[in-house]
Amino acid sequence: MVNKMKTGIQIGKKRKLNGKGQEEMVGFALIVIIVAVILVVFLGFSLRRSSQKESVESYEAESFLGSVLQYTTDCRSNLEYLSVQKLIFECNRGNKCSDDRNTCDVLNSTLKGILDESWDVGEESPIKGYELNITLGAEEGGEILMIKKGNITADSKGSSQEFVRGGDTFGVIFVVYY
């Protein structure tokens, strides 16, 4: 009988231990689920904030202007297609493309197309407007091309580049308003 009592006590203890272990596992699982939900909520907020950009960075305007000047247009002169930078020189001289299009018209339409595709301007957008101004040096004072879109605000980032060709200094200024 003593053996049966000892066995009964031991079996009873095992049952109580198993019950406590199950309760602890359920509690641990609930804690893990709560922590996972909190992490998902924080991740959602941080992704939402990073996708809605507040402003333009300076390096974006600089990189954009540099790449636009190297963009190859569909205007040919002699046997080569002209970059936007070379098209600015040809426009200033009053030359035409080999298919008799005016280089200034090609420059204007090319730049408007690039700007419209690259910068989403509007009230719902973080970008409220932009300006691109191409001039012939300060001494000569000639404006070759000016493209504006959207609203001019107090907050802006921009970039400018100057280059010389045949003694003429050309300036390109690009400003993004946000």
N, C-alpha and C positions, 0 to 999 in steps of 0.2 A: 503494500500500500504506500509505503514511503516513496517508492520509485514512481508510482503513478502520480503522487502529489508533486514531486519534483518536476516530472515531465509536464504536468498540467501548468505549473507555475512558469516553466520555461516557455511553453507554447504561448501562454498568455502574454508574457513579456515580448515575445517576438511579434505578436499581433499588434501590440501597442507601439512598438518601434516602427513597424511597417506603416502604421497609420500616421505617425508623426513625420516619417520620411515623405509620405505622399503629400501631406499638408505643406511641408517645406518646399517640395518641388513645385507645387501649384503656386505658392507665393513667389518663388524665384521666377517662374514663367511669367507671372503677371508683371513683375518688376521689369523684366526684359522687354515685354510688349510695350509697357508705358514709356520706357526709355527710347525704344525704336520709334514710337509715334512722335515723341518730342523731337527727335533728330530729323525725321521726315518733314515736320512742320518748319523747323529752322532752315533746313536745306531748301525748301520751297520758297521761303522768304528771301533767302540770299540769292537764289537763282533769279527770282523776279526782279530784284534790285539791280543785279549785274546786267540783265538783258535790256533794261531801260536806262540807256546812257543819258546822263544829265548834260554833258557838254562835249565839245570837241577838244581833243588834246592838240598841242602845238605841233607835235611830230606828225600828226595825221595831215594837217594842212601842208606842212613842208614836203612830206612824201608824195602827197597828191600832186602838188605843183611840179615837183621834179619828174614824176612819171608822165604827167600831161605833156610837158615839153619834149619828152622823148617819144611820145606816141606817133606812130606812122600813119599818115593820112592817105586818102585815096587820090591825092593830087600828084601827078607825075610831072617832073621837069627833066628834060633830056631822057635819060634811061633809068632814073631813080625815083622812088616814091619819097615824098618830102615828110620830114617830121614836123610837128607843130612849131618847133623853134625855127626851122628853116622856112616854114610857111610864113612866119612872122616877117622874116627878112624879105621874102618875095612879095608879100603884101605891101610892105613899106615901099618897095621899088615900083609897085604897080604892075608887076608881071602877071602872066596868066599861066594856068596849068596847060599841059600839052593837049588837053581836050577842049581848050579855049574857055574854061571856066575861070572866073575872076578869083584870084588867090585869097582875097579878103573875104569873099562870100564863102569859100570853102573853109577858111579859118573860123569864121563866125559859126557856121552850121556844125562843124566838127566839135568846137568847144562847147556849144550849147548842148549837143548830144551827150558828150562826156559828163558835163556838169549835171544834167538832168538824170542820168543813170547813176551817178555816184552819190549825189546829195539829195536826200528826201526832204524837201522843204514843205512846211505846213504848220498849222496851229497845233495839231496833235503830235507832231514830230519834235524832237529836241532841237532840231536845226530850224531856225526861223527865217533865214535868208543867207545869201552869199553875194559877193562881188568879185569879178575878175576884171582887172584893168591892165591893158598892155599899152605902154607909152614909149615914145622915142625920147631919149634923155632930157634932163631938166633944161639944158641950154636950148635945145630945139623946141621943147614944150609941146610936142605933138601927141595927141591921143590916137592910137591906132585902132583900139577896140575896147569897148566897155560892155560887160554883160552883168546884169543885176537880176536877182530873183528874190521874192519874198520881202520880209520886213527887216529894216535895220534896227538893231537893238543896242543897248549899252554894253552887252557882253559879247565879246568876239575873240577869235583867235585867227591868226593869219600868218602868211609867209610871203616873202618877196625874193625875186632873183633878178640879177642884172647880168647882161652879157653884151659883149662888144663885137661888132662886125663891121669891117670897113670904116672904122673911125666913128661909127654911130653906136651910142649906148642905148640899149633897150632895157626896159624895166617891166617886170610882170609882178603884179601884186594880187594876191588871192586872200580874201577875208571871209570867214564863216561866222555868222551871227547866231547865237543860241539864247 
